[in-house]
């Protein structure tokens, strides 16, 4: 189905989304609902996706910018779940 999409771009995009999903989970008090909705929006192609090799790179660029923005604004410590003891 997506055989024309570059392999490296596909996996890099998945990696960026994994970072965002982790951030979302950790910053919603471990709620899965926002993570499920975010993932469902991607599956429904509401969020940016790709249709050809050129749009695949646009897709990867958008996810990279969003991921970097999340890390810059909220800091890398928000990507790790902290235990309060």
Legacy VTK file of the C-alpha trace (Angstrom):
# vtk DataFile Version 3.0
C-alpha trace
ASCII
DATASET POLYDATA
POINTS 85 float
0.000 0.000 0.000
2.828 2.427 0.762
5.617 0.794 -1.176
6.611 4.092 -2.821
7.332 5.777 0.539
11.021 5.800 1.525
11.738 3.223 4.228
13.945 5.538 6.313
11.395 8.352 6.193
8.604 6.034 7.279
10.481 4.768 10.325
11.777 8.206 11.242
8.192 9.520 11.179
7.084 6.636 13.389
9.900 7.472 15.820
8.796 11.127 15.991
5.208 10.082 16.637
6.354 7.701 19.377
8.053 10.598 21.143
4.879 12.679 20.891
2.679 9.849 22.111
5.019 9.301 25.060
4.912 12.995 25.910
1.129 13.031 25.606
0.746 9.988 27.874
3.135 11.301 30.518
1.573 14.773 30.577
-2.060 13.697 30.838
-1.595 11.872 34.133
-1.094 8.540 32.336
-4.411 8.777 30.506
-4.641 6.556 27.451
-7.654 8.346 25.961
-5.695 11.298 24.470
-3.072 8.876 23.133
-5.735 6.688 21.527
-7.472 9.727 20.008
-4.193 11.125 18.661
-3.345 7.770 17.097
-6.883 7.425 15.691
-6.619 10.861 14.054
-3.493 9.658 12.285
-5.220 6.484 11.139
-8.202 8.483 9.886
-5.719 10.694 8.002
-6.913 13.818 9.779
-3.330 14.519 10.828
-0.648 15.051 8.175
0.180 11.900 6.269
1.727 10.979 2.948
0.467 9.963 -0.463
3.727 9.952 -2.423
7.477 10.142 -1.736
7.556 13.968 -1.739
4.687 14.286 0.726
6.397 11.640 2.873
9.287 14.036 3.458
6.834 16.840 4.217
5.124 14.495 6.694
8.442 13.679 8.365
9.406 17.364 8.481
6.124 18.348 10.136
6.432 15.638 12.805
10.057 16.591 13.410
9.130 20.256 13.908
6.277 19.377 16.268
8.485 16.994 18.259
11.307 19.517 18.548
8.808 22.216 19.585
7.402 19.974 22.334
10.892 19.212 23.636
11.992 22.870 23.487
8.847 24.274 25.103
8.291 21.647 27.807
11.796 20.274 28.138
13.119 16.726 27.815
12.319 15.951 31.461
8.605 15.914 30.549
9.240 12.887 28.331
10.081 10.756 31.352
7.466 9.638 33.815
8.569 10.675 37.291
7.499 8.817 40.386
6.511 10.866 43.358
7.536 8.985 46.451
LINES 1 86
85 0 1 2 3 4 5 6 7 8 9 10 11 12 13 14 15 16 17 18 19 20 21 22 23 24 25 26 27 28 29 30 31 32 33 34 35 36 37 38 39 40 41 42 43 44 45 46 47 48 49 50 51 52 53 54 55 56 57 58 59 60 61 62 63 64 65 66 67 68 69 70 71 72 73 74 75 76 77 78 79 80 81 82 83 84
